[in-house]
Amino acid sequence: MEDVDLQALTTKLDLLIQRAEQLKAQNRQLLASEKAWREERAHLIEKNEMARHKVESMISRLKALEQD
């Protein structure tokens, strides 16, 4: 292989390695972001359930007052 071909191959390989590292970093970032929104979603579902229970409780009390 000529020096020019070897240099071109080395350059392409370096770019490929650099791109692979960028993709790894991006993947780590995306995974962290996914974890954060999953945690936020779970928190919001929990808050929604608590609110639903409170509303159901209020409705039950209002119905009990109506019957008295």
mmCIF file as Biopython writes it, N, C-alpha, C and O atoms, coordinates in Angstrom:
data_model
#
loop_
_atom_site.group_PDB
_atom_site.id
_atom_site.type_symbol
_atom_site.label_atom_id
_atom_site.label_alt_id
_atom_site.label_comp_id
_atom_site.label_asym_id
_atom_site.label_entity_id
_atom_site.label_seq_id
_atom_site.pdbx_PDB_ins_code
_atom_site.Cartn_x
_atom_site.Cartn_y
_atom_site.Cartn_z
_atom_site.occupancy
_atom_site.B_iso_or_equiv
_atom_site.auth_seq_id
_atom_site.auth_asym_id
_atom_site.pdbx_PDB_model_num
ATOM 1   N N  . MET A ? 1  ? 0.850   -1.175 0.000  1.0 0.0 1  A 1 
ATOM 2   C CA . MET A ? 1  ? 0.000   0.000  0.000  1.0 0.0 1  A 1 
ATOM 3   C C  . MET A ? 1  ? 0.893   1.234  0.000  1.0 0.0 1  A 1 
ATOM 4   O O  . MET A ? 1  ? 1.904   1.286  0.700  1.0 0.0 1  A 1 
ATOM 5   N N  . GLU A ? 2  ? 0.509   2.204  -0.780 1.0 0.0 2  A 1 
ATOM 6   C CA . GLU A ? 2  ? 1.304   3.427  -0.847 1.0 0.0 2  A 1 
ATOM 7   C C  . GLU A ? 2  ? 1.056   4.267  0.395  1.0 0.0 2  A 1 
ATOM 8   O O  . GLU A ? 2  ? 0.059   4.106  1.098  1.0 0.0 2  A 1 
ATOM 9   N N  . ASP A ? 3  ? 1.992   5.160  0.637  1.0 0.0 3  A 1 
ATOM 10  C CA . ASP A ? 3  ? 1.868   6.040  1.803  1.0 0.0 3  A 1 
ATOM 11  C C  . ASP A ? 3  ? 0.607   6.890  1.725  1.0 0.0 3  A 1 
ATOM 12  O O  . ASP A ? 3  ? -0.041  7.134  2.743  1.0 0.0 3  A 1 
ATOM 13  N N  . VAL A ? 4  ? 0.258   7.338  0.535  1.0 0.0 4  A 1 
ATOM 14  C CA . VAL A ? 4  ? -0.936  8.176  0.362  1.0 0.0 4  A 1 
ATOM 15  C C  . VAL A ? 4  ? -2.181  7.374  0.712  1.0 0.0 4  A 1 
ATOM 16  O O  . VAL A ? 4  ? -3.057  7.873  1.419  1.0 0.0 4  A 1 
ATOM 17  N N  . ASP A ? 5  ? -2.272  6.134  0.227  1.0 0.0 5  A 1 
ATOM 18  C CA . ASP A ? 5  ? -3.421  5.273  0.538  1.0 0.0 5  A 1 
ATOM 19  C C  . ASP A ? 5  ? -3.489  4.963  2.027  1.0 0.0 5  A 1 
ATOM 20  O O  . ASP A ? 5  ? -4.564  4.961  2.627  1.0 0.0 5  A 1 
ATOM 21  N N  . LEU A ? 6  ? -2.328  4.702  2.611  1.0 0.0 6  A 1 
ATOM 22  C CA . LEU A ? 6  ? -2.279  4.404  4.034  1.0 0.0 6  A 1 
ATOM 23  C C  . LEU A ? 6  ? -2.707  5.620  4.852  1.0 0.0 6  A 1 
ATOM 24  O O  . LEU A ? 6  ? -3.432  5.492  5.839  1.0 0.0 6  A 1 
ATOM 25  N N  . GLN A ? 7  ? -2.253  6.794  4.437  1.0 0.0 7  A 1 
ATOM 26  C CA . GLN A ? 7  ? -2.626  8.035  5.136  1.0 0.0 7  A 1 
ATOM 27  C C  . GLN A ? 7  ? -4.131  8.277  5.010  1.0 0.0 7  A 1 
ATOM 28  O O  . GLN A ? 7  ? -4.768  8.670  5.987  1.0 0.0 7  A 1 
ATOM 29  N N  . ALA A ? 8  ? -4.705  8.053  3.845  1.0 0.0 8  A 1 
ATOM 30  C CA . ALA A ? 8  ? -6.139  8.236  3.649  1.0 0.0 8  A 1 
ATOM 31  C C  . ALA A ? 8  ? -6.927  7.251  4.509  1.0 0.0 8  A 1 
ATOM 32  O O  . ALA A ? 8  ? -7.929  7.617  5.123  1.0 0.0 8  A 1 
ATOM 33  N N  . LEU A ? 9  ? -6.475  6.017  4.547  1.0 0.0 9  A 1 
ATOM 34  C CA . LEU A ? 9  ? -7.141  5.006  5.365  1.0 0.0 9  A 1 
ATOM 35  C C  . LEU A ? 9  ? -7.050  5.365  6.851  1.0 0.0 9  A 1 
ATOM 36  O O  . LEU A ? 9  ? -8.024  5.214  7.589  1.0 0.0 9  A 1 
ATOM 37  N N  . THR A ? 10 ? -5.898  5.833  7.279  1.0 0.0 10 A 1 
ATOM 38  C CA . THR A ? 10 ? -5.708  6.246  8.670  1.0 0.0 10 A 1 
ATOM 39  C C  . THR A ? 10 ? -6.631  7.412  9.018  1.0 0.0 10 A 1 
ATOM 40  O O  . THR A ? 10 ? -7.229  7.435  10.094 1.0 0.0 10 A 1 
ATOM 41  N N  . THR A ? 11 ? -6.745  8.361  8.124  1.0 0.0 11 A 1 
ATOM 42  C CA . THR A ? 11 ? -7.625  9.514  8.347  1.0 0.0 11 A 1 
ATOM 43  C C  . THR A ? 11 ? -9.077  9.069  8.463  1.0 0.0 11 A 1 
ATOM 44  O O  . THR A ? 11 ? -9.802  9.508  9.356  1.0 0.0 11 A 1 
ATOM 45  N N  . LYS A ? 12 ? -9.492  8.195  7.554  1.0 0.0 12 A 1 
ATOM 46  C CA . LYS A ? 12 ? -10.870 7.689  7.597  1.0 0.0 12 A 1 
ATOM 47  C C  . LYS A ? 12 ? -11.126 6.899  8.879  1.0 0.0 12 A 1 
ATOM 48  O O  . LYS A ? 12 ? -12.198 7.001  9.476  1.0 0.0 12 A 1 
ATOM 49  N N  . LEU A ? 13 ? -10.153 6.130  9.289  1.0 0.0 13 A 1 
ATOM 50  C CA . LEU A ? 13 ? -10.294 5.349  10.515 1.0 0.0 13 A 1 
ATOM 51  C C  . LEU A ? 13 ? -10.394 6.267  11.734 1.0 0.0 13 A 1 
ATOM 52  O O  . LEU A ? 13 ? -11.203 6.031  12.631 1.0 0.0 13 A 1 
ATOM 53  N N  . ASP A ? 14 ? -9.574  7.308  11.759 1.0 0.0 14 A 1 
ATOM 54  C CA . ASP A ? 14 ? -9.643  8.282  12.861 1.0 0.0 14 A 1 
ATOM 55  C C  . ASP A ? 14 ? -11.006 8.954  12.913 1.0 0.0 14 A 1 
ATOM 56  O O  . ASP A ? 14 ? -11.569 9.140  13.992 1.0 0.0 14 A 1 
ATOM 57  N N  . LEU A ? 15 ? -11.539 9.320  11.748 1.0 0.0 15 A 1 
ATOM 58  C CA . LEU A ? 15 ? -12.868 9.945  11.701 1.0 0.0 15 A 1 
ATOM 59  C C  . LEU A ? 15 ? -13.947 8.972  12.167 1.0 0.0 15 A 1 
ATOM 60  O O  . LEU A ? 15 ? -14.887 9.362  12.860 1.0 0.0 15 A 1 
ATOM 61  N N  . LEU A ? 16 ? -13.806 7.720  11.788 1.0 0.0 16 A 1 
ATOM 62  C CA . LEU A ? 16 ? -14.769 6.703  12.209 1.0 0.0 16 A 1 
ATOM 63  C C  . LEU A ? 16 ? -14.727 6.502  13.726 1.0 0.0 16 A 1 
ATOM 64  O O  . LEU A ? 16 ? -15.771 6.384  14.369 1.0 0.0 16 A 1 
ATOM 65  N N  . ILE A ? 17 ? -13.547 6.464  14.281 1.0 0.0 17 A 1 
ATOM 66  C CA . ILE A ? 17 ? -13.402 6.327  15.740 1.0 0.0 17 A 1 
ATOM 67  C C  . ILE A ? 17 ? -13.998 7.543  16.447 1.0 0.0 17 A 1 
ATOM 68  O O  . ILE A ? 17 ? -14.694 7.409  17.454 1.0 0.0 17 A 1 
ATOM 69  N N  . GLN A ? 18 ? -13.719 8.718  15.913 1.0 0.0 18 A 1 
ATOM 70  C CA . GLN A ? 18 ? -14.256 9.952  16.495 1.0 0.0 18 A 1 
ATOM 71  C C  . GLN A ? 18 ? -15.789 9.939  16.450 1.0 0.0 18 A 1 
ATOM 72  O O  . GLN A ? 18 ? -16.441 10.316 17.424 1.0 0.0 18 A 1 
ATOM 73  N N  . ARG A ? 19 ? -16.352 9.514  15.344 1.0 0.0 19 A 1 
ATOM 74  C CA . ARG A ? 19 ? -17.813 9.455  15.206 1.0 0.0 19 A 1 
ATOM 75  C C  . ARG A ? 19 ? -18.407 8.432  16.176 1.0 0.0 19 A 1 
ATOM 76  O O  . ARG A ? 19 ? -19.465 8.666  16.760 1.0 0.0 19 A 1 
ATOM 77  N N  . ALA A ? 20 ? -17.734 7.314  16.341 1.0 0.0 20 A 1 
ATOM 78  C CA . ALA A ? 20 ? -18.209 6.294  17.282 1.0 0.0 20 A 1 
ATOM 79  C C  . ALA A ? 20 ? -18.223 6.848  18.702 1.0 0.0 20 A 1 
ATOM 80  O O  . ALA A ? 20 ? -19.159 6.581  19.457 1.0 0.0 20 A 1 
ATOM 81  N N  . GLU A ? 21 ? -17.219 7.602  19.072 1.0 0.0 21 A 1 
ATOM 82  C CA . GLU A ? 21 ? -17.168 8.220  20.404 1.0 0.0 21 A 1 
ATOM 83  C C  . GLU A ? 21 ? -18.282 9.249  20.563 1.0 0.0 21 A 1 
ATOM 84  O O  . GLU A ? 21 ? -18.899 9.337  21.624 1.0 0.0 21 A 1 
ATOM 85  N N  . GLN A ? 22 ? -18.541 10.023 19.519 1.0 0.0 22 A 1 
ATOM 86  C CA . GLN A ? 22 ? -19.639 10.999 19.567 1.0 0.0 22 A 1 
ATOM 87  C C  . GLN A ? 22 ? -20.976 10.288 19.760 1.0 0.0 22 A 1 
ATOM 88  O O  . GLN A ? 22 ? -21.819 10.735 20.538 1.0 0.0 22 A 1 
ATOM 89  N N  . LEU A ? 23 ? -21.161 9.191  19.055 1.0 0.0 23 A 1 
ATOM 90  C CA . LEU A ? 23 ? -22.407 8.439  19.174 1.0 0.0 23 A 1 
ATOM 91  C C  . LEU A ? 23 ? -22.556 7.824  20.559 1.0 0.0 23 A 1 
ATOM 92  O O  . LEU A ? 23 ? -23.660 7.781  21.103 1.0 0.0 23 A 1 
ATOM 93  N N  . LYS A ? 24 ? -21.458 7.351  21.132 1.0 0.0 24 A 1 
ATOM 94  C CA . LYS A ? 24 ? -21.507 6.810  22.494 1.0 0.0 24 A 1 
ATOM 95  C C  . LYS A ? 24 ? -21.925 7.897  23.483 1.0 0.0 24 A 1 
ATOM 96  O O  . LYS A ? 24 ? -22.765 7.666  24.353 1.0 0.0 24 A 1 
ATOM 97  N N  . ALA A ? 25 ? -21.337 9.076  23.342 1.0 0.0 25 A 1 
ATOM 98  C CA . ALA A ? 25 ? -21.668 10.191 24.238 1.0 0.0 25 A 1 
ATOM 99  C C  . ALA A ? 25 ? -23.132 10.597 24.065 1.0 0.0 25 A 1 
ATOM 100 O O  . ALA A ? 25 ? -23.837 10.847 25.042 1.0 0.0 25 A 1 
ATOM 101 N N  . GLN A ? 26 ? -23.572 10.658 22.826 1.0 0.0 26 A 1 
ATOM 102 C CA . GLN A ? 26 ? -24.965 11.005 22.555 1.0 0.0 26 A 1 
ATOM 103 C C  . GLN A ? 26 ? -25.910 9.951  23.140 1.0 0.0 26 A 1 
ATOM 104 O O  . GLN A ? 26 ? -26.963 10.289 23.681 1.0 0.0 26 A 1 
ATOM 105 N N  . ASN A ? 27 ? -25.538 8.705  23.031 1.0 0.0 27 A 1 
ATOM 106 C CA . ASN A ? 27 ? -26.355 7.617  23.573 1.0 0.0 27 A 1 
ATOM 107 C C  . ASN A ? 27 ? -26.460 7.728  25.096 1.0 0.0 27 A 1 
ATOM 108 O O  . ASN A ? 27 ? -27.537 7.546  25.665 1.0 0.0 27 A 1 
ATOM 109 N N  . ARG A ? 28 ? -25.341 8.026  25.747 1.0 0.0 28 A 1 
ATOM 110 C CA . ARG A ? 28 ? -25.362 8.207  27.203 1.0 0.0 28 A 1 
ATOM 111 C C  . ARG A ? 28 ? -26.286 9.359  27.586 1.0 0.0 28 A 1 
ATOM 112 O O  . ARG A ? 28 ? -27.041 9.271  28.555 1.0 0.0 28 A 1 
ATOM 113 N N  . GLN A ? 29 ? -26.216 10.432 26.816 1.0 0.0 29 A 1 
ATOM 114 C CA . GLN A ? 29 ? -27.062 11.597 27.061 1.0 0.0 29 A 1 
ATOM 115 C C  . GLN A ? 29 ? -28.539 11.241 26.893 1.0 0.0 29 A 1 
ATOM 116 O O  . GLN A ? 29 ? -29.374 11.618 27.714 1.0 0.0 29 A 1 
ATOM 117 N N  . LEU A ? 30 ? -28.846 10.525 25.842 1.0 0.0 30 A 1 
ATOM 118 C CA . LEU A ? 30 ? -30.229 10.135 25.586 1.0 0.0 30 A 1 
ATOM 119 C C  . LEU A ? 30 ? -30.752 9.196  26.666 1.0 0.0 30 A 1 
ATOM 120 O O  . LEU A ? 30 ? -31.902 9.315  27.087 1.0 0.0 30 A 1 
ATOM 121 N N  . LEU A ? 31 ? -29.927 8.275  27.111 1.0 0.0 31 A 1 
ATOM 122 C CA . LEU A ? 31 ? -30.337 7.361  28.175 1.0 0.0 31 A 1 
ATOM 123 C C  . LEU A ? 31 ? -30.606 8.115  29.481 1.0 0.0 31 A 1 
ATOM 124 O O  . LEU A ? 31 ? -31.560 7.810  30.196 1.0 0.0 31 A 1 
ATOM 125 N N  . ALA A ? 32 ? -29.758 9.098  29.784 1.0 0.0 32 A 1 
ATOM 126 C CA . ALA A ? 32 ? -29.966 9.901  30.990 1.0 0.0 32 A 1 
ATOM 127 C C  . ALA A ? 32 ? -31.250 10.709 30.874 1.0 0.0 32 A 1 
ATOM 128 O O  . ALA A ? 32 ? -32.005 10.834 31.838 1.0 0.0 32 A 1 
ATOM 129 N N  . SER A ? 33 ? -31.489 11.253 29.694 1.0 0.0 33 A 1 
ATOM 130 C CA . SER A ? 33 ? -32.715 12.019 29.458 1.0 0.0 33 A 1 
ATOM 131 C C  . SER A ? 33 ? -33.942 11.129 29.587 1.0 0.0 33 A 1 
ATOM 132 O O  . SER A ? 33 ? -34.945 11.524 30.182 1.0 0.0 33 A 1 
ATOM 133 N N  . GLU A ? 34 ? -33.859 9.928  29.031 1.0 0.0 34 A 1 
ATOM 134 C CA . GLU A ? 34 ? -34.980 8.992  29.125 1.0 0.0 34 A 1 
ATOM 135 C C  . GLU A ? 34 ? -35.262 8.637  30.583 1.0 0.0 34 A 1 
ATOM 136 O O  . GLU A ? 34 ? -36.419 8.582  31.000 1.0 0.0 34 A 1 
ATOM 137 N N  . LYS A ? 35 ? -34.210 8.400  31.347 1.0 0.0 35 A 1 
ATOM 138 C CA . LYS A ? 35 ? -34.385 8.072  32.764 1.0 0.0 35 A 1 
ATOM 139 C C  . LYS A ? 35 ? -35.085 9.216  33.483 1.0 0.0 35 A 1 
ATOM 140 O O  . LYS A ? 35 ? -35.984 8.988  34.292 1.0 0.0 35 A 1 
ATOM 141 N N  . ALA A ? 36 ? -34.674 10.447 33.190 1.0 0.0 36 A 1 
ATOM 142 C CA . ALA A ? 36 ? -35.269 11.614 33.844 1.0 0.0 36 A 1 
ATOM 143 C C  . ALA A ? 36 ? -36.745 11.748 33.501 1.0 0.0 36 A 1 
ATOM 144 O O  . ALA A ? 36 ? -37.564 11.993 34.387 1.0 0.0 36 A 1 
ATOM 145 N N  . TRP A ? 37 ? -37.106 11.588 32.204 1.0 0.0 37 A 1 
ATOM 146 C CA . TRP A ? 37 ? -38.525 11.756 31.889 1.0 0.0 37 A 1 
ATOM 147 C C  . TRP A ? 37 ? -39.355 10.592 32.379 1.0 0.0 37 A 1 
ATOM 148 O O  . TRP A ? 37 ? -40.543 10.763 32.656 1.0 0.0 37 A 1 
ATOM 149 N N  . ARG A ? 38 ? -38.763 9.404  32.497 1.0 0.0 38 A 1 
ATOM 150 C CA . ARG A ? 38 ? -39.500 8.269  33.076 1.0 0.0 38 A 1 
ATOM 151 C C  . ARG A ? 38 ? -39.793 8.520  34.557 1.0 0.0 38 A 1 
ATOM 152 O O  . ARG A ? 38 ? -40.887 8.227  35.042 1.0 0.0 38 A 1 
ATOM 153 N N  . GLU A ? 39 ? -38.800 9.066  35.268 1.0 0.0 39 A 1 
ATOM 154 C CA . GLU A ? 39 ? -39.001 9.391  36.676 1.0 0.0 39 A 1 
ATOM 155 C C  . GLU A ? 39 ? -40.056 10.481 36.835 1.0 0.0 39 A 1 
ATOM 156 O O  . GLU A ? 39 ? -40.909 10.405 37.719 1.0 0.0 39 A 1 
ATOM 157 N N  . GLU A ? 40 ? -39.990 11.496 35.971 1.0 0.0 40 A 1 
ATOM 158 C CA . GLU A ? 40 ? -40.985 12.567 36.022 1.0 0.0 40 A 1 
ATOM 159 C C  . GLU A ? 40 ? -42.380 12.018 35.724 1.0 0.0 40 A 1 
ATOM 160 O O  . GLU A ? 40 ? -43.352 12.401 36.375 1.0 0.0 40 A 1 
ATOM 161 N N  . ARG A ? 41 ? -42.478 11.135 34.756 1.0 0.0 41 A 1 
ATOM 162 C CA . ARG A ? 41 ? -43.759 10.531 34.400 1.0 0.0 41 A 1 
ATOM 163 C C  . ARG A ? 41 ? -44.332 9.748  35.576 1.0 0.0 41 A 1 
ATOM 164 O O  . ARG A ? 41 ? -45.519 9.851  35.884 1.0 0.0 41 A 1 
ATOM 165 N N  . ALA A ? 42 ? -43.474 8.963  36.230 1.0 0.0 42 A 1 
ATOM 166 C CA . ALA A ? 42 ? -43.927 8.182  37.385 1.0 0.0 42 A 1 
ATOM 167 C C  . ALA A ? 42 ? -44.419 9.107  38.491 1.0 0.0 42 A 1 
ATOM 168 O O  . ALA A ? 42 ? -45.427 8.828  39.140 1.0 0.0 42 A 1 
ATOM 169 N N  . HIS A ? 43 ? -43.709 10.204 38.702 1.0 0.0 43 A 1 
ATOM 170 C CA . HIS A ? 43 ? -44.118 11.179 39.719 1.0 0.0 43 A 1 
ATOM 171 C C  . HIS A ? 43 ? -45.471 11.798 39.360 1.0 0.0 43 A 1 
ATOM 172 O O  . HIS A ? 43 ? -46.334 11.951 40.225 1.0 0.0 43 A 1 
ATOM 173 N N  . LEU A ? 44 ? -45.654 12.148 38.104 1.0 0.0 44 A 1 
ATOM 174 C CA . LEU A ? 44 ? -46.917 12.752 37.675 1.0 0.0 44 A 1 
ATOM 175 C C  . LEU A ? 44 ? -48.076 11.763 37.768 1.0 0.0 44 A 1 
ATOM 176 O O  . LEU A ? 44 ? -49.193 12.142 38.119 1.0 0.0 44 A 1 
ATOM 177 N N  . ILE A ? 45 ? -47.812 10.510 37.457 1.0 0.0 45 A 1 
ATOM 178 C CA . ILE A ? 45 ? -48.855 9.483  37.592 1.0 0.0 45 A 1 
ATOM 179 C C  . ILE A ? 45 ? -49.247 9.348  39.056 1.0 0.0 45 A 1 
ATOM 180 O O  . ILE A ? 45 ? -50.428 9.225  39.379 1.0 0.0 45 A 1 
ATOM 181 N N  . GLU A ? 46 ? -48.259 9.371  39.937 1.0 0.0 46 A 1 
ATOM 182 C CA . GLU A ? 46 ? -48.537 9.277  41.378 1.0 0.0 46 A 1 
ATOM 183 C C  . GLU A ? 46 ? -49.375 10.470 41.845 1.0 0.0 46 A 1 
ATOM 184 O O  . GLU A ? 46 ? -50.346 10.305 42.584 1.0 0.0 46 A 1 
ATOM 185 N N  . LYS A ? 47 ? -48.989 11.671 41.407 1.0 0.0 47 A 1 
ATOM 186 C CA . LYS A ? 47 ? -49.756 12.861 41.789 1.0 0.0 47 A 1 
ATOM 187 C C  . LYS A ? 47 ? -51.182 12.788 41.246 1.0 0.0 47 A 1 
ATOM 188 O O  . LYS A ? 47 ? -52.129 13.183 41.926 1.0 0.0 47 A 1 
ATOM 189 N N  . ASN A ? 48 ? -51.332 12.289 40.035 1.0 0.0 48 A 1 
ATOM 190 C CA . ASN A ? 48 ? -52.643 12.158 39.425 1.0 0.0 48 A 1 
ATOM 191 C C  . ASN A ? 48 ? -53.512 11.185 40.224 1.0 0.0 48 A 1 
ATOM 192 O O  . ASN A ? 48 ? -54.698 11.437 40.439 1.0 0.0 48 A 1 
ATOM 193 N N  . GLU A ? 49 ? -52.924 10.087 40.657 1.0 0.0 49 A 1 
ATOM 194 C CA . GLU A ? 49 ? -53.656 9.102  41.459 1.0 0.0 49 A 1 
ATOM 195 C C  . GLU A ? 49 ? -54.099 9.700  42.789 1.0 0.0 49 A 1 
ATOM 196 O O  . GLU A ? 49 ? -55.228 9.480  43.228 1.0 0.0 49 A 1 
ATOM 197 N N  . MET A ? 50 ? -53.214 10.451 43.425 1.0 0.0 50 A 1 
ATOM 198 C CA . MET A ? 50 ? -53.570 11.089 44.694 1.0 0.0 50 A 1 
ATOM 199 C C  . MET A ? 50 ? -54.722 12.075 44.500 1.0 0.0 50 A 1 
ATOM 200 O O  . MET A ? 50 ? -55.651 12.123 45.306 1.0 0.0 50 A 1 
ATOM 201 N N  . ALA A ? 51 ? -54.653 12.857 43.429 1.0 0.0 51 A 1 
ATOM 202 C CA . ALA A ? 51 ? -55.719 13.815 43.145 1.0 0.0 51 A 1 
ATOM 203 C C  . ALA A ? 51 ? -57.030 13.083 42.866 1.0 0.0 51 A 1 
ATOM 204 O O  . ALA A ? 51 ? -58.091 13.515 43.317 1.0 0.0 51 A 1 
ATOM 205 N N  . ARG A ? 52 ? -56.961 11.993 42.134 1.0 0.0 52 A 1 
ATOM 206 C CA . ARG A ? 52 ? -58.167 11.218 41.829 1.0 0.0 52 A 1 
ATOM 207 C C  . ARG A ? 52 ? -58.808 10.684 43.103 1.0 0.0 52 A 1 
ATOM 208 O O  . ARG A ? 52 ? -60.029 10.727 43.261 1.0 0.0 52 A 1 
ATOM 209 N N  . HIS A ? 53 ? -57.973 10.179 44.012 1.0 0.0 53 A 1 
ATOM 210 C CA . HIS A ? 53 ? -58.500 9.666  45.281 1.0 0.0 53 A 1 
ATOM 211 C C  . HIS A ? 53 ? -59.150 10.775 46.108 1.0 0.0 53 A 1 
ATOM 212 O O  . HIS A ? 53 ? -60.196 10.571 46.724 1.0 0.0 53 A 1 
ATOM 213 N N  . LYS A ? 54 ? -58.518 11.951 46.113 1.0 0.0 54 A 1 
ATOM 214 C CA . LYS A ? 54 ? -59.091 13.075 46.857 1.0 0.0 54 A 1 
ATOM 215 C C  . LYS A ? 54 ? -60.442 13.471 46.278 1.0 0.0 54 A 1 
ATOM 216 O O  . LYS A ? 54 ? -61.391 13.712 47.023 1.0 0.0 54 A 1 
ATOM 217 N N  . VAL A ? 55 ? -60.532 13.537 44.966 1.0 0.0 55 A 1 
ATOM 218 C CA . VAL A ? 55 ? -61.793 13.909 44.321 1.0 0.0 55 A 1 
ATOM 219 C C  . VAL A ? 55 ? -62.855 12.860 44.613 1.0 0.0 55 A 1 
ATOM 220 O O  . VAL A ? 55 ? -63.993 13.200 44.937 1.0 0.0 55 A 1 
ATOM 221 N N  . GLU A ? 56 ? -62.491 11.598 44.501 1.0 0.0 56 A 1 
ATOM 222 C CA . GLU A ? 56 ? -63.457 10.539 44.806 1.0 0.0 56 A 1 
ATOM 223 C C  . GLU A ? 56 ? -63.930 10.631 46.252 1.0 0.0 56 A 1 
ATOM 224 O O  . GLU A ? 56 ? -65.110 10.426 46.537 1.0 0.0 56 A 1 
ATOM 225 N N  . SER A ? 57 ? -63.023 10.934 47.151 1.0 0.0 57 A 1 
ATOM 226 C CA . SER A ? 57 ? -63.374 11.081 48.561 1.0 0.0 57 A 1 
ATOM 227 C C  . SER A ? 57 ? -64.343 12.254 48.760 1.0 0.0 57 A 1 
ATOM 228 O O  . SER A ? 57 ? -65.320 12.142 49.499 1.0 0.0 57 A 1 
ATOM 229 N N  . MET A ? 58 ? -64.061 13.371 48.095 1.0 0.0 58 A 1 
ATOM 230 C CA . MET A ? 58 ? -64.946 14.535 48.199 1.0 0.0 58 A 1 
ATOM 231 C C  . MET A ? 58 ? -66.331 14.216 47.649 1.0 0.0 58 A 1 
ATOM 232 O O  . MET A ? 58 ? -67.338 14.613 48.234 1.0 0.0 58 A 1 
ATOM 233 N N  . ILE A ? 59 ? -66.385 13.511 46.545 1.0 0.0 59 A 1 
ATOM 234 C CA . ILE A ? 59 ? -67.669 13.133 45.957 1.0 0.0 59 A 1 
ATOM 235 C C  . ILE A ? 59 ? -68.447 12.247 46.922 1.0 0.0 59 A 1 
ATOM 236 O O  . ILE A ? 59 ? -69.650 12.429 47.108 1.0 0.0 59 A 1 
ATOM 237 N N  . SER A ? 60 ? -67.764 11.298 47.528 1.0 0.0 60 A 1 
ATOM 238 C CA . SER A ? 60 ? -68.424 10.417 48.489 1.0 0.0 60 A 1 
ATOM 239 C C  . SER A ? 60 ? -68.977 11.197 49.676 1.0 0.0 60 A 1 
ATOM 240 O O  . SER A ? 60 ? -70.088 10.929 50.132 1.0 0.0 60 A 1 
ATOM 241 N N  . ARG A ? 61 ? -68.217 12.150 50.173 1.0 0.0 61 A 1 
ATOM 242 C CA . ARG A ? 61 ? -68.685 12.976 51.296 1.0 0.0 61 A 1 
ATOM 243 C C  . ARG A ? 61 ? -69.879 13.834 50.901 1.0 0.0 61 A 1 
ATOM 244 O O  . ARG A ? 61 ? -70.820 14.001 51.676 1.0 0.0 61 A 1 
ATOM 245 N N  . LEU A ? 62 ? -69.832 14.374 49.691 1.0 0.0 62 A 1 
ATOM 246 C CA . LEU A ? 62 ? -70.960 15.189 49.209 1.0 0.0 62 A 1 
ATOM 247 C C  . LEU A ? 62 ? -72.210 14.339 49.062 1.0 0.0 62 A 1 
ATOM 248 O O  . LEU A ? 62 ? -73.305 14.785 49.407 1.0 0.0 62 A 1 
ATOM 249 N N  . LYS A ? 63 ? -72.066 13.132 48.561 1.0 0.0 63 A 1 
ATOM 250 C CA . LYS A ? 63 ? -73.208 12.238 48.438 1.0 0.0 63 A 1 
ATOM 251 C C  . LYS A ? 63 ? -73.764 11.885 49.819 1.0 0.0 63 A 1 
ATOM 252 O O  . LYS A ? 63 ? -74.980 11.806 49.998 1.0 0.0 63 A 1 
ATOM 253 N N  . ALA A ? 64 ? -72.878 11.672 50.792 1.0 0.0 64 A 1 
ATOM 254 C CA . ALA A ? 64 ? -73.318 11.367 52.152 1.0 0.0 64 A 1 
ATOM 255 C C  . ALA A ? 64 ? -74.062 12.538 52.757 1.0 0.0 64 A 1 
ATOM 256 O O  . ALA A ? 64 ? -75.053 12.350 53.461 1.0 0.0 64 A 1 
ATOM 257 N N  . LEU A ? 65 ? -73.592 13.743 52.489 1.0 0.0 65 A 1 
ATOM 258 C CA . LEU A ? 65 ? -74.275 14.943 52.995 1.0 0.0 65 A 1 
ATOM 259 C C  . LEU A ? 65 ? -75.635 15.103 52.336 1.0 0.0 65 A 1 
ATOM 260 O O  . LEU A ? 65 ? -76.598 15.523 52.977 1.0 0.0 65 A 1 
ATOM 261 N N  . GLU A ? 66 ? -75.710 14.768 51.053 1.0 0.0 66 A 1 
ATOM 262 C CA . GLU A ? 66 ? -76.969 14.856 50.319 1.0 0.0 66 A 1 
ATOM 263 C C  . GLU A ? 66 ? -78.027 13.940 50.919 1.0 0.0 66 A 1 
ATOM 264 O O  . GLU A ? 66 ? -79.204 14.295 50.987 1.0 0.0 66 A 1 
ATOM 265 N N  . GLN A ? 67 ? -77.604 12.781 51.346 1.0 0.0 67 A 1 
ATOM 266 C CA . GLN A ? 67 ? -78.528 11.776 51.878 1.0 0.0 67 A 1 
ATOM 267 C C  . GLN A ? 67 ? -79.008 12.131 53.276 1.0 0.0 67 A 1 
ATOM 268 O O  . GLN A ? 67 ? -80.053 11.644 53.708 1.0 0.0 67 A 1 
ATOM 269 N N  . ASP A ? 68 ? -78.272 12.964 53.984 1.0 0.0 68 A 1 
ATOM 270 C CA . ASP A ? 68 ? -78.686 13.330 55.351 1.0 0.0 68 A 1 
ATOM 271 C C  . ASP A ? 68 ? -79.772 14.346 55.373 1.0 0.0 68 A 1 
ATOM 272 O O  . ASP A ? 68 ? -80.219 14.748 56.447 1.0 0.0 68 A 1 
#
